[in-house]
Amino acid sequence: MPAGIFSRGIALTGLLVMIATLLLPMPSAWSGTVAVPLFVLFVTGLKPPRKWGGWVAVAMVPYFAIALGEVIANPSGQFATSLLAGCTMIVFFSALDFSRRTGVSLRS
């Protein structure tokens, strides 16, 4: 079994859940625009390039910050934004674990 396959699977599943959370109730132009980078990360993760895990982890930082702000500021949509915030954390750590297990150095 290739190194990091489990971590990459968790990260890809988390990305799919995030995309579904953004698009499922009623897709809008804004939610579609926000979901495009997640879709690109998902597609590239099917056959990941060398530093894929590092780029995914970096991309999760603004998603987490915005989702956490929405959890605090918008109590009516708290379930969806809490799901997004939780998935960003899972994807963040899974992507970093994938990089670590495959032996990729993010320094250079």
N, C-alpha and C positions, 0 to 999 in steps of 0.2 A: 504494500500500500504506500503511495507517495507521501512524503512528509507534508504535513499541514493540510491534508485533504479534509479532515473533520472541521478544523477552524475555518477553512475557506467555505465549506458547506454551510456553516452557521452564518457566516458573513453574507453569503449570497441569499440565504433564506431571509435574513433580516432586511436586506435591501428590497427583496420582493414584498415583504410585509409593509415596509415604508412606502413603496410605490402604490400598493393597494390602498393603504390608509389615506394617501393623498388624493387618489383618483376615484375611489369607489362610490361614496354617497352621491356626489354630483360633480363631475370634473368641470373645472373652470379653466380659463386661460392662465390664471395665476398658478393653480395647482399643477397644471400640465407643464408649465415652465419650470416649476420647482422640482418636478419629478424627472425631467430630462437628464440631469447629471446623475441621478441615482440609476436610471436605466442604462446610461453609458457605463457606469461602474459595474453594473451587473453583467452586461454583455462582455466587457473586457475581462471580467472575473471568470468567465467560462473557460478561457485559456489564458491565465494571467501572465502579464509581463513580469519582469524581474522585481520591480519595486511596487507592485500592485497594492499590497497590504498597507504600505506607508501612505500612498496617495488616497486610499479609501479612508484611512484614519484621519488624515488631514481634512478631507472633505466632510467628515462627520461633525467637526467642531462647530461650524456655523449652524448646521441643522439642529444640534443639541441646544445651542444658545437660544435660537428662535423658538424651538418647541418648549423649552423650559419657561421662557418669557410668556408664551401663550398659556401655559398651564397656570401661571400666576395671574395673568391679566384677564383671561377669558374663562370664567368658571363654567359657562354653558357648553363649551366644546372640550371639556377637560379629559374625557376618555380618549378621544383621538389624539390629542396633543400629548397626553401621558404615554400613549402607545408609541408615538413617534420618538419621544425623549428616551424611553426605555430601549427601543430598537437601535437608536443611534449609539447608545452606550454598548450594547451587545455587539453591534457591527464594529465599533471602534476597537474594542478589546480583541475580538476575533480576528480582525484584519492584522493587528499588531502581532498576535500570536502566530498567525500564518507566516508573517515575515520572519519571525524568530525561528520557527520550526524549519523553514526552508533555508535558513542560514544567510539571509539577505541582510547586508549592512545598510542602514538608512543614512549613514554619515557621509558617504561619498557618492 
